[in-house]
Amino acid sequence: MMQEFDYVVVGAGSAGCALAWRLASSEPGCSVALLEAGSPARNPLLHVPLGFAFLLKPHKNNWGYQTAPEPHLNQRRVDLPRGKVLGGCSAINGMVYVRGQAQDFDAWAAAGNPGWAYADVLPYFTRSEDHEGGANAFHGTGGPLWVGNVRNEFPICEDFIKAAQQAGHPFNSDINAASQAGVGYFPHNIRRGKRLSAASAFLAPGVAPANLRVIPHALARRVLVSNGRATGVECLLNNKPATLLANHAVVLCGGAINSPQLLERSGIGQADRLRALGIPVVQDLPGVGENLHDHWNAYIKFGVSNSKTYFSESKPLPMLNNLVRYLVRKEGFLANPAALVAVFYQALDDADRPDAQIHFAPAASNFDARGNMVPMAGITVASCGLRPTSRGHTHITSADAASAPHIQVNYLQTDYDQRVAVEAFRKARDILRMPAMGHHGGSELEPGHAVQGFGEILDYIRATGDPVHHLAGSCRMGNDDNAVVDAALRVRGISGLRVADASIMPAIVSGNTHAACVMIGEKCADLLLKEKH
Ligand SMILES: Cc1cc2nc3c(=O)[nH]c(=O)nc-3n(C[C@H](O)[C@H](O)[C@H](O)COP(=O)(O)OP(=O)(O)OC[C@H]3O[C@@H](n4cnc5c(N)ncnc54)[C@H](O)[C@@H]3O)c2cc1C
């Protein structure tokens, strides 16, 4: 089967949905195909916000990747959930909406990427936004991407905010405005109690234009390149071979693990590696799959037996009430994002801007021997460094599109990342010691007060931490020999081929990554439209 479109976009995740929607709506005369390996989002857990906790294990809508043994985490293999469904990771993520810091984007521009400074990208954040607080210099209204505020029903969140202020963190009513620093509620992508993934925002009936063809169950196997130009994509459509030709451009939006895989399977990557797998080399690009990085969470679990938490709300009677409230009015804790309160702060005293983040939730859990989640009467303070310097890689291990890639993130590889992790953890612990938390009568369950020294805390973080799931950087944008795409997101050496997703970030943003991926999709649409006219 063969079909022809002006643009073929591979991957309906955060960036791909925004890009395909913007392209098709800006140019009604063009045809856009949006290919997605996964299915439409039929599982109800994909729509109930708190369902996210049940979507982290491998399943039909999760690629279910795993790292190789991580050398700086006692050789642990770490699970890396990735959405395989319309919406991509935004269909299984924690739904908090954080853009990062202005300096992140200024640094991208300074590293040889003109057009990516904060002043350049801010309009791409705001133009698809529908901000609950209204439009201002930092926010937009009227776009498909609803950004709402937490309706907090847990007094312990207010106390945690007060405690953070007592520990010296100023209250910040909008962490996506002039300054990210301080403590405040997370903005989120939950509309009327339901998850607003990139697919529910940009591909919804009445939003997606008729010239945008969304094609689920379409696994792209390789990009077709002829005389140095990408001409289309070879894929499996409902398990049958198909070719989609692109008159103008192919854009890969497969995410930080899958976009480099697709390049490599298309013969674009490290020449020796490709030859060894029997893949004809189309373009030798040594940076493909390199520079992979992520944020790493450290947890403090604090027991609070008499306070209102998700644990108390999950007992049979309150749970019945919560279910009824959710079903009738889409309210209650089932409609909450993964974390309610954020703190952005300096872990290292000599940092010139926040280098650490806390995700706070009035919930705690553990896992039993079979890996099932066991709720605990407590709260969780998760801290992570924001600008890791550890770098890993991901590469295919076979030409077969069905085989899993090798992934080595090298979490906590550098001294800097280890120091930030430990100091971020200590400052998170300080908040819990403040008077505002006193009347909850709680105590630290994990790691417990015996764990105090730098080495002990680091050992605990290595043994029990988790990824924050913000994988980025594996098709790095830049102007040097190891860059994969240039500042216009064009794959170096191949015309008509771009990458637009978390993989192009030269360095991860200081915060959660969905908002920046939507921005990258928006910007890529503009770059394509400008090139055409
Ligand atoms: C568990 C979890 C929690 C998270 N929590 C948050 C949060 O609360 N806030 C936040 O901002 N960020 C969060 N993130 C991160 C954020 O969601 C991702 O960084 C972001 O969605 C990545 O967007 P993307 O466009 O790069 O790729 P993705 O959203 O991953 O999209 C890639 C898409 O391409 C498809 N695809 C891949 N290969 C192929 C192929 N060969 N053929 C066809 N289709 C293909 C995939 O199936 C997928 O749908 C979380 C991520 C996870 C996994």
The ligand as an ORCA input file, in Angstrom:
! r2SCAN-3c Opt
* xyz 0 1
  C       5.526      8.186     33.711
  C       5.846      9.563     33.185
  C       5.512     10.679     33.944
  C       5.806     11.956     33.465
  N       5.323     13.052     34.136
  C       5.424     14.278     33.548
  C       4.729     15.393     34.095
  O       3.972     15.291     35.064
  N       4.895     16.594     33.484
  C       5.697     16.750     32.389
  O       5.845     17.878     31.913
  N       6.362     15.702     31.862
  C       6.195     14.474     32.380
  N       6.772     13.389     31.790
  C       7.621     13.609     30.610
  C       6.858     14.022     29.375
  O       5.576     13.433     29.334
  C       7.688     13.640     28.129
  O       8.958     14.251     28.217
  C       7.038     14.102     26.856
  O       5.701     13.680     26.775
  C       7.843     13.558     25.669
  O       7.280     14.048     24.485
  P       7.868     13.632     23.082
  O       7.099     14.397     22.072
  O       9.339     13.786     23.102
  O       7.623     12.076     22.922
  P       6.421     11.123     23.335
  O       5.347     11.870     24.039
  O       7.024      9.959     23.988
  O       5.809     10.688     21.928
  C       6.427      9.810     21.036
  C       5.337      9.069     20.301
  O       5.899      8.460     19.163
  C       5.380      7.151     19.039
  N       6.369      6.362     18.295
  C       7.616      6.048     18.690
  N       8.246      5.318     17.752
  C       7.376      5.187     16.732
  C       7.456      4.544     15.484
  N       8.537      3.880     15.097
  N       6.357      4.597     14.658
  C       5.241      5.269     15.032
  N       5.124      5.891     16.234
  C       6.175      5.855     17.069
  C       5.218      6.703     20.474
  O       4.363      5.591     20.589
  C       4.700      7.966     21.122
  O       3.297      8.051     21.049
  C       6.501     12.108     32.230
  C       6.836     10.983     31.469
  C       6.491      9.716     31.919
  C       6.822      8.530     31.072
*
